[in-house]
Amino acid sequence: MSELNIFDRNCLDQVSQDFGTPCHVYDENLIRQRARKLNKAFAGVKNFKNFFAVKATPNPRIMQILKEEGMGMDCSSAAELELCERLGIRGRDIMFTSNNTPDEEFVKSCSMGAILNIDDYEHITRLDVLEIKPELVSFRYLPNSSGEERQGNQIIGSPKESKFGITDDRIFHCFAAMKKRNVKRFGLHTMLASNERNAAFFIETARIMFDLAKRISEHLSIDIEFINLGGGLGIPQHPTDSEIDIDLVGSEVGRLYTQYFHSEDGITPDIYMENGRYITGPAGVLLTKVRHVTSKHKRFVGVDASMADFMRPALYKDYHHVTVLNDSKELIKCDVTGSLCENNDKFAIDRELPRCSRDDLLIIHDTGAHGYSMGFSYNGKTKSPEVLMRSKGEHFELELIRRREQTSDLFATLDF
């Protein structure tokens, strides 16, 4: 759970005064700290690189920060590719992983020299039709047979139900098919869970992927240039949650690497990941203000944010901590709700919080990933601004990195 002290009360009051509420607020210092923490944990792993999942926080200012921290970008759409292009990010600094991919995105990603990560055997024939001959190809693997089944979660899905990736019985055919098409450079990828805090999960994923890479190399005489272990490193969102032992994950992945790969064999793949939430999740909060406090069959604290600003509690029943920025010592059980015409528009249910009054500020924690990016305009809601906070000793600077939407933005595509 993100600590309140990363956002000084004076800072949040200033955000409310300067930019209004609701508002997404990010801490640049913490983003950089978490990027460096991840890189340090995997420092002993050959050519480790994290490709930041752009879908988590697709703001060019934050992407630029992570570019400065040595990260590549994991893209899954044309818009995310264009963000990279405008930032001068190209080539192997981009990994393009999509599913049910439209032709124009295959063309765009390859024109930028991105690493093309293929999700299904059928995509190979589509590349033929488009006359695309990528220099470097990766395949997304879905372990679901030969005793290698993994349990996913509701975000990624159980392997047996997942729409993502290539199954064990087809993965060799994919590599063989591209080799037949004279592709000589290959990578291997998987993505099995999201927001997972069990270190053993990632260590076992590495073992599965390292073993598969060896088998592919031996059976098809293909050298795997890199193995992308996916993302999904989780964050503690409940006060009682513990941090994932990222140092253990890094050291164990390094140990497994030395067991499977040796320079004399000519197989020494680089190791990649594609974490987003781990980097920016704890570094963001949603600042909101109380509008109404009502009592019916239970107590409701109505705020000016809604699930149009942050939908994860409603969509996934995720717990996100709520802090009330007042001095009340009296705790009252309540629901914290938005104003959408949907009864699941709630940030907290039966949560004991300090007694709230109109205009009190609340912060919803750990919204720095999949927050703004999953917002929507149902009920004619306009999206909130994004503000970057940069602390310098006892002082801080606030930078508006995305303005608040206006109703005119919603109507811009209409002809009336």
C-alpha positions as CSV (number, residue, x, y, z in Angstrom):
1,M,0.0,0.0,0.0
2,S,1.3,3.4,-0.9
3,E,2.3,5.5,2.1
4,L,0.5,8.7,2.7
5,N,3.8,10.4,3.5
6,I,4.9,10.2,-0.2
7,F,2.2,12.8,-0.7
8,D,2.5,15.5,1.9
9,R,-0.8,16.9,3.1
10,N,0.2,20.3,2.0
11,C,1.0,18.9,-1.5
12,L,-2.5,17.3,-1.8
13,D,-4.1,20.5,-0.6
14,Q,-2.2,22.4,-3.3
15,V,-3.2,19.9,-5.9
16,S,-6.9,20.4,-4.9
17,Q,-6.5,24.1,-5.0
18,D,-4.6,24.3,-8.3
19,F,-6.1,21.5,-10.4
20,G,-9.4,20.6,-8.6
21,T,-10.7,17.1,-7.8
22,P,-10.9,14.4,-8.8
23,C,-7.3,14.2,-9.8
24,H,-4.7,11.5,-10.5
25,V,-1.4,12.4,-8.7
26,Y,1.9,10.6,-9.3
27,D,5.2,10.8,-7.4
28,E,8.2,11.1,-9.8
29,N,10.7,10.2,-7.1
30,L,8.9,7.0,-6.2
31,I,8.5,6.0,-9.8
32,R,12.3,6.3,-10.3
33,Q,13.0,4.5,-7.0
34,R,10.9,1.5,-7.9
35,A,12.4,1.3,-11.4
36,R,15.9,1.3,-9.9
37,K,14.8,-1.3,-7.2
38,L,13.7,-3.7,-10.0
39,N,16.8,-3.2,-12.0
40,K,19.0,-3.7,-9.0
41,A,17.2,-6.9,-8.0
42,F,17.9,-8.4,-11.5
43,A,21.4,-6.9,-11.9
44,G,22.9,-10.4,-11.8
45,V,20.8,-11.6,-14.7
46,K,22.2,-11.4,-18.2
47,N,21.3,-8.2,-20.0
48,F,18.1,-7.8,-17.9
49,K,15.6,-5.3,-19.2
50,N,12.1,-4.3,-18.2
51,F,9.8,-3.2,-20.9
52,F,7.3,-0.9,-19.1
53,A,3.7,-1.9,-19.8
54,V,2.5,1.3,-21.4
55,K,-1.1,0.2,-20.9
56,A,-0.6,0.7,-17.2
57,T,0.1,4.5,-17.4
58,P,0.1,5.7,-21.0
59,N,1.4,9.2,-20.3
60,P,4.4,10.4,-22.3
61,R,5.9,12.3,-19.3
62,I,6.0,9.1,-17.2
63,M,7.2,7.0,-20.2
64,Q,10.0,9.5,-20.6
65,I,11.0,9.1,-17.0
66,L,11.2,5.3,-17.4
67,K,13.1,5.7,-20.7
68,E,15.7,7.7,-18.7
69,E,15.8,4.8,-16.2
70,G,16.8,2.4,-19.0
71,M,13.5,0.8,-19.6
72,G,12.0,-0.3,-22.9
73,M,8.2,-0.1,-23.7
74,D,5.7,-2.9,-23.9
75,C,3.0,-1.9,-26.4
76,S,-0.2,-3.5,-27.4
77,S,-1.9,-1.0,-29.7
78,A,-1.3,1.5,-32.4
79,A,-1.9,4.4,-30.0
80,E,0.8,3.0,-27.6
81,L,3.2,2.6,-30.5
82,E,2.6,6.2,-31.6
83,L,3.3,7.4,-28.0
84,C,6.7,5.7,-28.3
85,E,7.3,7.1,-31.8
86,R,6.7,10.6,-30.6
87,L,9.1,10.1,-27.7
88,G,11.8,8.8,-30.1
89,I,11.5,5.2,-28.9
90,R,12.0,2.7,-31.7
91,G,13.4,-0.7,-32.6
92,R,14.3,-3.2,-29.9
93,D,13.3,-0.7,-27.2
94,I,9.7,-1.7,-28.0
95,M,8.1,-5.1,-27.6
96,F,4.8,-5.2,-29.4
97,T,2.5,-7.8,-27.9
98,S,-1.2,-7.8,-28.9
99,N,-3.9,-10.3,-29.5
100,N,-6.6,-10.5,-32.2
101,T,-4.3,-8.0,-33.9
102,P,-5.5,-5.8,-36.8
103,D,-3.4,-5.7,-40.0
104,E,-2.4,-2.0,-39.5
105,E,-0.8,-2.7,-36.1
106,F,1.3,-5.5,-37.6
107,V,2.4,-3.0,-40.3
108,K,3.0,-0.2,-37.8
109,S,5.0,-2.2,-35.3
110,C,7.2,-3.7,-38.0
111,S,7.8,-0.3,-39.6
112,M,9.1,0.9,-36.3
113,G,11.5,-2.1,-36.0
114,A,9.7,-3.2,-32.8
115,I,10.1,-6.8,-31.5
116,L,7.0,-8.5,-32.9
117,N,5.5,-10.9,-30.3
118,I,3.1,-13.3,-32.0
119,D,0.1,-14.5,-30.1
120,D,-1.2,-17.3,-32.4
121,Y,-0.2,-19.6,-35.2
122,E,-2.8,-18.0,-37.5
123,H,-0.9,-14.6,-37.3
124,I,1.9,-16.2,-39.2
125,T,-0.2,-16.6,-42.3
126,R,-1.5,-13.1,-41.9
127,L,2.1,-11.8,-42.0
128,D,2.5,-13.7,-45.3
129,V,-0.6,-11.9,-46.7
130,L,0.8,-8.6,-45.6
131,E,4.2,-9.5,-47.0
132,I,5.8,-8.7,-43.6
133,K,9.1,-10.3,-43.0
134,P,10.3,-9.4,-39.5
135,E,13.9,-9.7,-38.7
136,L,13.2,-10.8,-35.1
137,V,10.1,-12.7,-34.0
138,S,8.9,-13.8,-30.6
139,F,6.1,-16.1,-29.6
140,R,3.8,-15.8,-26.6
141,Y,3.7,-19.2,-24.9
142,L,0.8,-20.5,-22.8
143,P,1.9,-23.3,-20.6
144,N,-1.2,-25.6,-20.4
145,S,-0.1,-29.1,-21.2
146,S,2.7,-31.6,-20.6
147,G,2.4,-31.2,-16.9
148,E,3.3,-27.5,-17.1
149,E,-0.2,-26.0,-16.4
150,R,-0.2,-22.8,-14.3
151,Q,-2.9,-21.1,-12.5
152,G,-3.7,-17.5,-13.7
153,N,-6.1,-15.0,-12.2
154,Q,-9.2,-13.1,-13.3
155,I,-7.2,-10.5,-15.1
156,I,-5.1,-12.9,-17.3
157,G,-7.4,-15.9,-16.9
158,S,-6.9,-19.6,-16.2
159,P,-4.7,-21.1,-18.9
160,K,-7.5,-23.4,-20.0
161,E,-9.8,-20.4,-20.5
162,S,-7.2,-17.8,-21.6
163,K,-7.5,-16.2,-25.0
164,F,-3.8,-15.4,-24.9
165,G,-0.8,-17.3,-26.2
166,I,0.3,-20.4,-28.0
167,T,-0.2,-23.8,-26.4
168,D,2.5,-26.4,-25.8
169,D,1.3,-28.6,-28.7
170,R,1.7,-25.7,-31.2
171,I,4.6,-23.7,-30.0
172,F,7.2,-25.8,-31.8
173,H,5.2,-25.6,-35.1
174,C,5.3,-21.8,-34.8
175,F,9.1,-21.6,-34.5
176,A,9.5,-24.1,-37.3
177,A,7.1,-22.2,-39.6
178,M,9.0,-19.0,-39.1
179,K,12.4,-20.7,-39.5
180,K,11.1,-22.1,-42.8
181,R,10.3,-18.5,-43.8
182,N,14.0,-17.7,-43.3
183,V,13.6,-15.8,-40.0
184,K,16.8,-16.3,-38.1
185,R,16.3,-14.4,-34.9
186,F,13.9,-15.5,-32.2
187,G,12.6,-14.7,-28.8
188,L,10.3,-16.4,-26.3
189,H,7.6,-14.8,-24.2
190,T,4.9,-15.6,-21.6
191,M,2.5,-13.7,-19.4
192,L,0.7,-15.7,-16.8
193,A,-0.6,-13.5,-14.0
194,S,-1.2,-10.0,-12.9
195,N,-0.5,-8.4,-9.5
196,E,1.0,-11.6,-8.1
197,R,3.0,-11.3,-4.9
198,N,4.2,-14.9,-4.6
199,A,7.9,-14.9,-5.5
200,A,7.7,-18.7,-6.1
201,F,5.3,-18.1,-9.0
202,F,7.9,-16.1,-11.0
203,I,10.8,-18.4,-10.2
204,E,8.7,-21.4,-11.5
205,T,7.8,-19.4,-14.5
206,A,11.5,-18.8,-15.2
207,R,12.2,-22.6,-14.9
208,I,9.4,-23.4,-17.4
209,M,10.6,-20.9,-19.9
210,F,14.3,-21.8,-19.6
211,D,13.4,-25.4,-20.1
212,L,11.3,-24.7,-23.1
213,A,14.0,-22.5,-24.7
214,K,16.5,-25.3,-24.3
215,R,14.1,-27.8,-25.9
216,I,13.4,-25.5,-28.8
217,S,17.1,-24.9,-29.4
218,E,17.9,-28.6,-29.3
219,H,15.0,-29.8,-31.5
220,L,14.9,-27.0,-34.0
221,S,18.5,-25.7,-34.0
222,I,17.2,-22.3,-33.1
223,D,19.0,-19.9,-30.8
224,I,16.7,-18.0,-28.6
225,E,18.0,-14.4,-28.3
226,F,15.8,-13.4,-25.3
227,I,13.3,-14.8,-22.9
228,N,10.6,-12.4,-21.7
229,L,9.2,-13.7,-18.4
230,G,6.2,-11.3,-18.6
231,G,5.1,-8.9,-16.0
232,G,2.7,-9.2,-13.1
233,L,4.9,-8.4,-10.2
234,G,2.4,-7.5,-7.6
235,I,2.1,-4.7,-5.0
236,P,0.6,-4.7,-1.5
237,Q,-2.7,-2.9,-1.6
238,H,-4.1,-3.9,1.8
239,P,-2.4,-2.6,5.0
240,T,-1.7,-6.2,6.0
241,D,-0.2,-7.2,2.6
242,S,3.5,-7.9,2.4
243,E,5.8,-6.8,-0.5
244,I,6.9,-9.4,-2.9
245,D,10.6,-10.4,-2.3
246,I,11.9,-9.0,-5.5
247,D,15.5,-9.6,-4.5
248,L,14.7,-13.3,-4.1
249,V,13.0,-13.5,-7.5
250,G,16.0,-11.8,-9.1
251,S,18.6,-14.0,-7.4
252,E,16.7,-17.2,-8.1
253,V,16.2,-16.4,-11.7
254,G,19.9,-15.7,-12.0
255,R,20.7,-19.1,-10.3
256,L,18.3,-21.0,-12.7
257,Y,19.9,-19.2,-15.6
258,T,23.4,-20.5,-14.8
259,Q,21.9,-24.0,-14.6
260,Y,20.3,-23.9,-18.0
261,F,22.6,-21.7,-20.1
262,H,26.3,-21.8,-20.7
263,S,28.4,-19.8,-23.1
264,E,30.1,-22.9,-24.4
265,D,26.7,-24.1,-25.7
266,G,26.2,-20.9,-27.6
267,I,22.8,-20.3,-25.9
268,T,22.9,-17.3,-23.6
269,P,19.5,-15.4,-24.0
270,D,18.9,-12.0,-22.6
271,I,16.2,-11.9,-19.9
272,Y,13.3,-9.4,-20.1
273,M,10.2,-8.6,-18.1
274,E,7.3,-6.2,-18.8
275,N,6.1,-4.9,-15.4
276,G,3.9,-1.8,-15.2
277,R,2.0,-1.8,-12.0
278,Y,5.0,-2.7,-9.9
279,I,6.7,0.5,-11.1
280,T,3.9,3.1,-11.1
281,G,1.1,1.5,-9.1
282,P,2.2,2.6,-5.6
283,A,3.4,5.9,-6.9
284,G,-0.1,7.2,-7.7
285,V,-3.2,8.2,-5.8
286,L,-6.6,9.4,-6.8
287,L,-7.5,12.6,-4.9
288,T,-11.2,13.1,-4.5
289,K,-13.6,15.3,-2.4
290,V,-16.7,14.5,-0.4
291,R,-19.9,15.8,-2.0
292,H,-22.6,14.3,0.2
293,V,-22.9,12.0,3.2
294,T,-26.2,10.2,3.4
295,S,-27.8,7.6,5.6
296,K,-30.3,5.1,4.3
297,H,-30.1,1.4,5.3
298,K,-26.4,2.2,5.6
299,R,-24.1,5.2,5.5
300,F,-22.8,6.4,2.1
301,V,-20.0,8.9,1.6
302,G,-20.4,10.2,-1.9
303,V,-17.3,11.6,-3.6
304,D,-16.7,13.5,-6.8
305,A,-14.7,10.6,-8.3
306,S,-16.4,7.6,-9.8
307,M,-15.5,4.3,-11.3
308,A,-15.1,6.2,-14.5
309,D,-11.9,7.6,-12.9
310,F,-10.8,4.3,-11.4
311,M,-12.8,1.1,-12.1
312,R,-10.7,-1.6,-10.6
313,P,-12.6,-1.9,-7.3
314,A,-15.8,-2.3,-9.3
315,L,-14.4,-4.5,-12.0
316,Y,-12.2,-6.8,-10.0
317,K,-13.5,-6.3,-6.5
318,D,-9.9,-5.1,-5.6
319,Y,-9.2,-3.6,-2.2
320,H,-7.7,-0.1,-2.4
321,H,-7.0,1.7,0.8
322,V,-8.8,4.9,1.4
323,T,-7.4,7.7,3.6
324,V,-9.6,10.6,4.8
325,L,-7.6,13.8,5.2
326,N,-9.3,15.2,8.3
327,D,-8.6,15.1,12.0
328,S,-11.6,13.0,13.1
329,K,-10.9,10.2,15.5
330,E,-14.4,8.7,15.2
331,L,-14.6,5.7,12.9
332,I,-17.9,5.0,11.1
333,K,-18.7,2.1,8.8
334,C,-19.6,3.3,5.3
335,D,-19.5,2.8,1.6
336,V,-17.5,5.3,-0.5
337,T,-19.4,5.8,-3.7
338,G,-19.3,7.8,-7.0
339,S,-22.2,9.3,-8.9
340,L,-22.7,6.8,-11.8
341,C,-26.1,5.3,-12.4
342,E,-24.6,1.9,-11.4
343,N,-24.8,0.4,-7.9
344,N,-21.3,-1.1,-8.2
345,D,-19.8,2.4,-8.5
346,K,-18.0,2.0,-5.1
347,F,-14.5,2.5,-4.0
348,A,-15.0,0.9,-0.6
349,I,-17.8,-1.2,1.0
350,D,-18.5,-1.4,4.7
351,R,-15.2,0.3,5.4
352,E,-14.5,1.9,8.8
353,L,-13.3,5.4,8.1
354,P,-13.1,8.6,10.0
355,R,-16.4,10.6,10.1
356,C,-16.5,12.6,6.8
357,S,-18.1,15.9,6.0
358,R,-18.7,17.8,2.8
359,D,-15.5,19.0,1.1
360,D,-13.2,16.6,3.0
361,L,-10.4,15.3,0.8
362,L,-10.0,11.5,0.4
363,I,-7.2,9.7,-1.3
364,I,-7.6,6.3,-2.9
365,H,-4.2,4.5,-2.8
366,D,-2.3,2.6,-5.4
367,T,-4.0,4.0,-8.5
368,G,-0.8,4.8,-10.4
369,A,-1.4,1.9,-12.8
370,H,-4.5,0.9,-14.7
371,G,-6.2,4.0,-13.2
372,Y,-6.6,6.8,-15.7
373,S,-6.0,4.4,-18.6
374,M,-9.0,2.3,-17.7
375,G,-11.3,5.3,-17.4
376,F,-14.3,5.8,-19.5
377,S,-17.1,8.3,-20.4
378,Y,-20.2,6.5,-19.4
379,N,-22.9,8.8,-18.1
380,G,-21.0,11.6,-19.8
381,K,-18.2,11.6,-17.3
382,T,-15.1,13.6,-18.2
383,K,-11.7,12.2,-17.3
384,S,-9.7,13.6,-14.5
385,P,-6.3,15.4,-15.0
386,E,-3.0,13.9,-14.2
387,V,-0.4,15.7,-12.1
388,L,3.2,14.8,-11.5
389,M,4.7,15.7,-8.1
390,R,8.4,16.1,-7.8
391,S,9.8,16.6,-4.3
392,K,13.1,18.5,-3.6
393,G,13.9,18.2,0.1
394,E,11.1,19.8,2.0
395,H,9.8,21.5,-1.2
396,F,7.7,20.0,-4.0
397,E,6.8,21.0,-7.6
398,L,3.6,20.1,-9.3
399,E,3.4,19.6,-13.1
400,L,0.2,19.1,-15.0
401,I,0.9,16.3,-17.4
402,R,-2.6,15.8,-18.7
403,R,-5.4,18.4,-18.5
404,R,-8.9,17.7,-17.3
405,E,-11.3,16.7,-20.0
406,Q,-14.2,19.0,-20.9
407,T,-17.7,18.2,-22.1
408,S,-16.5,19.6,-25.5
409,D,-14.0,16.8,-25.7
410,L,-16.9,14.3,-25.4
411,F,-18.8,16.1,-28.2
412,A,-15.8,16.6,-30.5
413,T,-16.6,13.5,-32.6
414,L,-20.3,14.4,-33.0
415,D,-21.7,16.4,-35.9
416,F,-24.6,18.4,-34.4
